[in-house]
Amino acid sequence: MLEGHEVIVADNFFTGSKRNVEHWIGHENFELIHHDIVNPLFIEVDEIYHLASPASPPHYMYNPVKTIKTNTVGTINMLGLAKRVGGRVLIASTSEVYGDPEVHPQPETYWGHVNPIGPRACYDEGKRVAETLSYAYAKQERVSVRVARIFNTYGPRMHMNDGRVVSNFILQALRNETITLQKSTIVRRNPRFINNVVYGHGKQTRSFQYVSDLVDGLILLMASNYSQPVNIGNPIEHTIDGKSAIIFSD
Ligand SMILES: O=c1ccn([C@@H]2O[C@H](COP(=O)(O)OP(=O)(O)O[C@H]3OC[C@@H](O)[C@H](O)[C@H]3O)[C@@H](O)[C@H]2O)c(=O)[nH]1
């Protein structure tokens, strides 16, 4: 908007909130519409950033059918909109298309290791089919598509109950609680701790990126002439117990 673009935000406010964008309300280049993209959307635009879908595991597992509909029917609607207006669409995919990867780090050429009926399947498979739909529309309908595979992201205005590890640990630190390794006795005694522990052995790794770096990456990808999927994350992977980090060069 500061560069002079007119921006229309369509949100069903399932995990987003009006408060996150209230400082833009009233700006001449900004419009907010309450809309769920599972239903068709008829607007005139040049570029579409398709960022809809809950992204934290507790949120996308809360209503798995809705998560699948948003990533399948919703993605068809966004690709259909791009086709009608002759615009470009950027699909927010995820590192979760790699599932429980057997390769570290994951290059974009890795096909992944996904359990199609596991607890995360609604999101993993939803995003995988969103990618498939994008390239089908590109091939069949000549829609210009960009696919960003987004890794774990954190930053301001994250929901307190987002449930991802960064906000969980920050909440726990603010409450002066120790970040403990998960023990079934603690979980049973005090369910409040369920979201405030290191799950499992803590040796699982993640890379974490700051939200404004992600936004820079999305804008660059949208403007580029590269149409294959692109990982957007951080080259440093940390174990969740915080004890070690692995730095990858690219
Ligand atoms: O309180 C917590 C929360 C999470 N964890 C662990 O921390 C790791 C990271 O978990 P998060 O909940 O932050 O989310 P994930 O990294 O699994 O997935 C996330 O990253 C990729 C994005 O594309 C996805 O949308 C998002 O779900 C996992 O190994 C999890 O088990 C904890 O140990 N304690």
The ligand as an SDF file (V2000), in Angstrom:
LIG
                    3D

 34 36  0  0  0  0  0  0  0  0999 V2000
    4.8150  -26.0400   22.8850 O   0  0  0  0  0  0  0  0  0  0  0  0
    5.3780  -26.6300   21.9500 C   0  0  0  0  0  0  0  0  0  0  0  0
    5.0010  -26.5190   20.5850 C   0  0  0  0  0  0  0  0  0  0  0  0
    5.6900  -27.2310   19.6260 C   0  0  0  0  0  0  0  0  0  0  0  0
    6.7450  -28.0170   19.9860 N   0  0  0  0  0  0  0  0  0  0  0  0
    7.5550  -28.7130   18.9700 C   0  0  0  0  0  0  0  0  0  0  0  0
    8.1800  -27.7060   18.1970 O   0  0  0  0  0  0  0  0  0  0  0  0
    8.2800  -28.1020   16.8370 C   0  0  0  0  0  0  0  0  0  0  0  0
    7.6610  -27.0310   15.9690 C   0  0  0  0  0  0  0  0  0  0  0  0
    6.2610  -27.0910   16.1100 O   0  0  0  0  0  0  0  0  0  0  0  0
    5.2410  -25.9260   15.6930 P   0  0  0  0  0  0  0  0  0  0  0  0
    3.9670  -26.1820   16.4100 O   0  0  0  0  0  0  0  0  0  0  0  0
    5.8800  -24.5890   15.9210 O   0  0  0  0  0  0  0  0  0  0  0  0
    4.9590  -26.0720   14.1310 O   0  0  0  0  0  0  0  0  0  0  0  0
    5.5970  -26.9560   12.9470 P   0  0  0  0  0  0  0  0  0  0  0  0
    7.0230  -26.5250   12.7140 O   0  0  0  0  0  0  0  0  0  0  0  0
    5.3940  -28.4070   13.2330 O   0  0  0  0  0  0  0  0  0  0  0  0
    4.7050  -26.5500   11.6980 O   0  0  0  0  0  0  0  0  0  0  0  0
    4.6650  -25.1910   11.2740 C   0  0  0  0  0  0  0  0  0  0  0  0
    5.7630  -24.8980   10.4220 O   0  0  0  0  0  0  0  0  0  0  0  0
    5.6490  -24.9860    9.0680 C   0  0  0  0  0  0  0  0  0  0  0  0
    4.4610  -24.1980    8.6060 C   0  0  0  0  0  0  0  0  0  0  0  0
    4.3120  -24.1950    7.2110 O   0  0  0  0  0  0  0  0  0  0  0  0
    3.2440  -24.7640    9.2390 C   0  0  0  0  0  0  0  0  0  0  0  0
    2.1130  -24.0180    8.8480 O   0  0  0  0  0  0  0  0  0  0  0  0
    3.3080  -24.8090   10.7270 C   0  0  0  0  0  0  0  0  0  0  0  0
    2.3290  -25.6560   11.1670 O   0  0  0  0  0  0  0  0  0  0  0  0
    7.6150  -29.4690   16.7330 C   0  0  0  0  0  0  0  0  0  0  0  0
    8.6040  -30.4630   16.7710 O   0  0  0  0  0  0  0  0  0  0  0  0
    6.7430  -29.5480   17.9880 C   0  0  0  0  0  0  0  0  0  0  0  0
    6.5720  -30.8730   18.4290 O   0  0  0  0  0  0  0  0  0  0  0  0
    7.1180  -28.1230   21.3130 C   0  0  0  0  0  0  0  0  0  0  0  0
    8.0710  -28.8240   21.6550 O   0  0  0  0  0  0  0  0  0  0  0  0
    6.4150  -27.4370   22.2540 N   0  0  0  0  0  0  0  0  0  0  0  0
  1  2  2  0
  2  3  1  0
  2 34  1  0
  3  4  2  0
  4  5  1  0
  5  6  1  0
  5 32  1  0
  6  7  1  0
  6 30  1  0
  7  8  1  0
  8  9  1  0
  8 28  1  0
  9 10  1  0
 10 11  1  0
 11 12  2  0
 11 13  1  0
 11 14  1  0
 14 15  1  0
 15 16  2  0
 15 17  1  0
 15 18  1  0
 18 19  1  0
 19 20  1  0
 19 26  1  0
 20 21  1  0
 21 22  1  0
 22 23  1  0
 22 24  1  0
 24 25  1  0
 24 26  1  0
 26 27  1  0
 28 29  1  0
 28 30  1  0
 30 31  1  0
 32 33  2  0
 32 34  1  0
M  END
$$$$
